[in-house]
Amino acid sequence: MLIAGPIATHGLGGQTDLPIPFPVAVIGGAWALTITFAVVAFAWRKPRFAEPLDIGRPPGVRSWLTLIGTVVTAWVYGALYLGSEQRQDGAVGFFYTWLWVSPVPLALLAGHVWRDLSPWRGAQRLIGRALGRPQGFLRYPSRLGYWPAAAGLFAFVWLELCSPDPGAVASVRWWLGGYAVLTLAGGVVFGPRWFNRADPFDVYSAVVARLSPLVVDRRWRPHNPLRGLPTLPLDRGLIAVVAVLLGSTAFDSFGASQEWQIRDMSTLGDTVALVVFVLVVGLAFVVAAMATGGVSRAQRRELPGDLVHTLVPIVVGYVFAHYLTYLVEKGQRAVIDLLSVDATPSFWLSERPMLVGTLKVAFVVGGHILAVLAAHDRALLTLPRAHRLTGQLAMMVLMVAYTFMGLYLLLSV
């Protein structure tokens, strides 16, 4: 079966694949962040990304993309529930590769194109018009915020990393069946806002799309991607969404280590460890964001929300570092099985471990450098003048810690 075996070993290549010693990679990454912070602290005195991107009214929904998304979705669901064993394997592989990883490069290249591709949004528009309720029957509860999306993302990574048999066709059937029912029902009841806040993959794409250097709100406009990050809509649960994305990737790497594998942990043990990783990532960020002086209690509580968008480059860097070879190679296998053709995937990347190791370091360190720049710019806007530098020190320490742990988990386990 496509997903049989150690499903967590997505990031091919380890410490021995690096063209430079592992300690040098970690020390170099930490110094790169420190030097970046030192330079911008003295040369970057005014916020540059506060002014919103003005592109006018964005184009409407592209129905032809919705048609493509609907056809692909129908093909995968049909293969999963009605197809041959090979096509079922392909559907499972598609679920773990294309559905989970591809939204990141797709969002970077084309913005939040997922909302046009989504068959669930398309179905909601048709049903809403037919029932005379295009905005749904009920108002989406504001207290929920992004929490349903965070729960959905956690449910996905739990199935992949903690469930007894993540590669079983029956497991994926239950997950995708439940996802289809909840997503479509939520869209019909609450309207389009359900997808903006509760659909895990829609929200995932929307978060990453804020870093796209090419597209803003369906319109082609090359720009500095850091200008788009502050436009990420803030709501309850957004920090939890980012914490799940970062924490689960870290746990995925840790779970693939020999030390963890020989423990032969139970489903409960893996679940507890996954929750701990997510909580540590989220709580560490909240504490670092609030660690500044010169602000009131109410302002301090708002700081994590003001800075959460700065973690998006780290999410993108980790996804590329951890899942690149998995998407390219396992993704080929999934498509071959779905189409039931006789072909062999190319393993060009895996055959070049030095390149893979170098890319890992570049993605992780590059993502953190962009995060430092975004955090510094935001601090200039939100922190009191007397604390604009000292108020960033805790976040800088956290970024270095994230870098160290990211490289350690990806390259030495």
Residue pairs with C-beta under 8 A, 6 or more apart in sequence:
1 89
1 92
1 167
2 89
2 90
2 92
2 93
2 167
2 330
2 333
2 334
2 337
3 89
3 92
3 93
3 96
3 166
3 167
4 167
6 256
6 261
7 96
7 160
7 161
7 166
7 167
8 160
8 161
8 252
8 253
8 255
8 256
9 256
10 252
10 322
10 323
10 325
10 326
11 253
11 256
11 321
11 322
11 323
11 324
11 325
11 326
11 360
11 410
12 325
12 326
12 329
12 349
12 350
12 353
12 356
13 325
13 350
13 353
13 356
13 357
13 360
13 411
14 411
14 412
14 413
15 22
15 411
15 412
16 353
17 353
17 354
17 356
17 357
17 411
18 25
18 354
18 357
18 358
18 361
18 411
19 354
19 357
19 358
20 28
22 407
22 411
22 412
25 361
25 407
25 411
26 403
26 404
26 407
26 408
28 361
28 365
29 361
29 364
29 365
29 368
29 403
29 404
29 407
30 400
30 403
30 404
32 365
32 368
32 369
33 365
33 368
33 369
33 372
33 396
33 399
33 400
33 403
34 396
34 400
36 369
36 372
36 373
37 372
37 376
37 392
37 396
40 372
40 373
40 376
41 376
41 389
41 392
44 376
44 377
44 380
45 380
46 380
47 377
47 378
47 380
47 381
48 227
48 377
49 224
49 226
49 227
49 229
49 230
49 374
49 377
49 378
50 230
50 377
50 381
51 227
52 230
52 231
53 216
53 221
53 223
53 227
53 228
53 231
55 216
55 217
55 219
55 221
56 219
58 216
58 217
58 218
58 219
59 218
59 219
61 115
61 116
61 121
61 125
62 116
62 218
63 122
65 113
65 116
65 117
66 116
66 117
66 118
66 119
66 121
66 122
67 122
68 117
69 116
69 117
69 118
69 119
69 122
70 119
70 122
73 119
74 119
75 338
76 91
76 94
76 95
76 338
77 91
77 176
77 180
79 87
79 88
79 90
79 91
79 338
80 88
80 91
80 92
80 95
80 169
80 172
80 173
80 176
81 173
83 90
83 91
84 340
86 337
86 340
87 337
87 338
87 340
88 169
89 169
89 337
90 333
90 334
90 335
90 336
90 337
90 338
90 339
90 340
91 169
91 172
91 334
91 338
92 167
92 169
92 172
92 334
93 330
93 331
93 333
93 334
93 337
93 338
94 331
94 334
94 335
94 338
95 172
95 175
95 176
96 160
96 166
96 330
97 326
97 327
97 330
97 331
97 334
98 327
98 331
98 334
99 201
100 156
100 160
100 323
101 319
101 323
101 326
101 327
101 331
102 327
102 331
103 114
103 201
103 204
103 205
103 208
104 208
104 316
104 319
104 320
105 320
106 113
106 114
106 205
107 113
107 114
107 205
107 206
107 208
107 209
107 211
107 212
108 208
108 209
108 211
108 212
108 213
108 214
108 316
109 212
109 214
109 215
110 212
110 214
110 215
111 209
111 212
111 214
111 215
111 216
111 217
111 218
112 205
112 206
112 209
112 217
112 218
113 205
113 209
113 215
113 218
114 201
114 202
114 205
114 206
114 209
115 121
115 195
115 202
115 205
115 206
116 218
118 195
118 199
118 202
120 180
120 183
120 184
120 187
120 195
120 199
121 187
121 192
121 195
121 202
123 184
123 187
124 184
124 187
124 188
124 191
124 192
124 194
124 195
125 134
127 188
128 134
128 135
128 136
128 188
128 191
131 188
133 188
133 191
134 191
135 191
135 192
136 187
136 188
136 189
136 190
136 191
136 192
136 193
136 194
137 188
137 189
137 190
138 189
138 190
139 190
140 190
140 191
140 193
140 194
140 197
140 198
142 235
142 236
143 236
144 197
144 198
144 236
144 237
145 197
145 235
145 236
145 237
145 238
146 197
146 198
146 203
146 235
146 236
146 237
146 238
146 240
146 241
147 236
147 237
147 240
148 186
148 197
148 198
148 200
148 237
149 197
149 198
149 199
149 200
149 202
149 203
149 204
149 237
149 241
150 200
150 237
150 240
150 241
150 243
150 244
151 200
152 179
152 198
152 199
152 200
152 201
153 200
153 203
153 204
153 241
153 244
153 245
153 248
154 244
154 248
154 278
155 175
155 200
156 175
156 200
157 244
157 248
157 251
157 252
157 274
158 271
158 274
159 166
159 171
159 172
159 175
160 166
160 252
161 248
161 251
161 252
161 255
161 270
161 274
162 267
162 270
162 271
162 274
163 171
163 267
164 267
165 171
183 194
183 195
183 198
183 199
186 194
186 198
186 199
187 194
187 195
187 199
190 198
195 202
196 202
196 203
196 206
196 233
197 203
197 235
203 241
204 241
204 245
206 232
207 232
207 241
207 242
207 245
207 312
207 315
208 312
208 315
208 316
209 215
209 228
210 228
210 229
210 231
210 232
210 309
210 312
211 225
211 226
211 228
211 229
211 312
211 313
211 316
211 370
212 225
212 228
213 222
213 223
213 224
213 225
214 220
214 221
214 222
215 221
216 223
216 228
225 370
226 370
226 373
226 374
226 377
229 309
229 310
229 312
229 313
229 374
230 309
230 378
232 238
232 308
232 309
232 312
234 305
234 306
234 308
238 305
238 308
239 282
239 285
239 286
239 304
239 305
239 308
240 282
242 282
242 285
242 308
242 311
242 312
242 315
243 278
243 279
243 281
243 282
243 285
244 278
245 315
245 318
245 319
246 281
246 311
246 314
246 315
246 318
246 402
247 274
247 277
247 278
247 279
247 280
247 281
247 282
248 274
248 277
248 278
249 318
249 319
249 322
250 277
250 281
250 318
250 405
250 406
250 409
251 273
251 274
251 277
251 278
252 322
253 322
253 409
253 410
253 413
254 260
254 273
254 277
254 409
254 413
255 261
255 270
255 273
256 413
257 409
257 413
258 413
259 413
263 269
265 273
284 398
284 401
285 304
285 307
285 308
285 311
285 398
286 304
287 394
288 394
288 395
288 397
288 398
289 303
289 304
289 306
289 307
289 308
289 394
289 395
290 300
290 301
290 303
290 304
291 391
291 393
291 394
291 395
292 300
292 303
292 383
292 387
292 390
292 391
292 392
292 394
293 387
293 390
293 391
294 383
294 384
294 386
294 387
294 391
295 303
295 383
295 384
295 387
303 382
306 378
306 382
307 375
307 378
307 379
307 382
307 395
309 374
309 378
310 371
310 374
310 375
310 378
311 371
312 371
313 366
313 367
313 368
313 370
313 371
313 374
314 367
314 368
314 371
314 402
314 406
315 367
316 367
317 363
317 364
317 365
317 366
317 367
317 368
317 370
317 406
318 363
318 364
318 367
318 406
320 359
320 363
321 359
321 360
321 363
321 364
321 406
321 410
322 410
324 349
324 356
324 359
324 363
325 349
325 350
325 356
328 349
329 345
329 346
329 347
329 349
329 350
330 345
332 345
332 346
333 345
336 343
336 345
349 355
349 356
350 356
357 411
360 407
360 410
360 411
361 407
361 411
364 403
364 406
364 407
364 410
365 403
365 407
368 399
368 402
368 403
368 406
371 399
372 396
372 399
375 392
375 395
375 399
376 392
379 388
379 391
379 392
379 395
380 388
383 391
383 392
384 391
